[in-house]
Amino acid sequence: MKVNLRSVDLNLLTVFVALAEEGNLTKAADKVAMSQPAVSSALARLRLTLNDELFVRTRSGVTPTPRAMAILPRIKAALDSIAEVVGEDQGFDPATSERVFTLLADNYLEMVALGPMLARLADIGPNLGLQNILPETLDYVTAMRDMKVDAALYFKLPKFDKIDKKLIGHARVCVVCREGHPRIKEAITQAQYKAEKHVFLEDSSTGPSLLEQGMDIAISPAKIKLFVHNFTAMASVVKHTDLLGTMPLEIARLFQQAMGLRILSFPFKNSQVPIWLFWPSALNNDPGHGWFIQFLIEANNGSQSANQ
């Protein structure tokens, strides 16, 4: 007959093992730190659950029945297994782990950060994995609330209070134009920037885009000739037209030679955008997750130093 496990208190099984090993109610009570009446009550509940007398009284104490002797080894093994799981070391060894971490980061961070991160992971743990989800498929609030990712990198914090966060750097914004632009030479003024036509990065997230956060200016909609979905497309458009592009400096450097772009200082005051690292607070007790957060901080510090 199959027993409903909800009716079996784990403490009853520890009492059962103690009685079998000690053969005496008083000694068994001392072993499990219970009173003798509590042990007697536990034994009574076990007898009803297992439909067996389990122990019979003798002059020296109690003796297990054949049924009790038959199930004793398996119950001891099960309790030992539970104790091992509950008490096992919760440490994390990146050198041997096969864990795949999930990051939520936009196009800019995917282009700039993922390559160096994967290289660092390979050096630390050959079986560690990293995958990135773009905000087009999963918004930041849902990712945090449902713990769908280990961490996120973005230029603003989501409106969700159950997160931990750290400001880990800034992205510098610059202007790009093609070499041989008829009006833009070695530098660009605020007036020129506002007068020229632009290709902008279309925002696909729930908040302001990188461009909107980096620019504290108003551009006439008539001056925005095209929206694109990524910086690669923006660089290509700039290469073949007289449109200006505004993008992170690290991205512009990647395209400078291949696309024949000229990099110009952003002519307005707010030329740096904050980069936030944030993650669900509910994951804070996971050693592997804690290691990954520290890894992201150190990886970003290394890339920030390299780009200065």
Secondary structure as GFF3:
##gff-version 3
##sequence-region A 1 308
A	DSSP	three_ten_helix	5	7	.	.	.	ID=ss1
A	DSSP	alpha_helix	10	22	.	.	.	ID=ss2
A	DSSP	alpha_helix	25	31	.	.	.	ID=ss3
A	DSSP	alpha_helix	36	50	.	.	.	ID=ss4
A	DSSP	beta_strand	55	57	.	.	.	ID=ss5
A	DSSP	beta_strand	62	64	.	.	.	ID=ss6
A	DSSP	alpha_helix	66	87	.	.	.	ID=ss7
A	DSSP	beta_strand	100	105	.	.	.	ID=ss8
A	DSSP	alpha_helix	107	124	.	.	.	ID=ss9
A	DSSP	beta_strand	129	133	.	.	.	ID=ss10
A	DSSP	alpha_helix	140	145	.	.	.	ID=ss11
A	DSSP	beta_strand	151	154	.	.	.	ID=ss12
A	DSSP	beta_strand	163	178	.	.	.	ID=ss13
A	DSSP	alpha_helix	190	195	.	.	.	ID=ss14
A	DSSP	beta_strand	198	201	.	.	.	ID=ss15
A	DSSP	alpha_helix	210	214	.	.	.	ID=ss16
A	DSSP	three_ten_helix	221	223	.	.	.	ID=ss17
A	DSSP	beta_strand	224	228	.	.	.	ID=ss18
A	DSSP	alpha_helix	231	240	.	.	.	ID=ss19
A	DSSP	beta_strand	244	248	.	.	.	ID=ss20
A	DSSP	alpha_helix	249	259	.	.	.	ID=ss21
A	DSSP	beta_strand	261	265	.	.	.	ID=ss22
A	DSSP	beta_strand	272	280	.	.	.	ID=ss23
A	DSSP	three_ten_helix	281	283	.	.	.	ID=ss24
A	DSSP	alpha_helix	287	307	.	.	.	ID=ss25
###
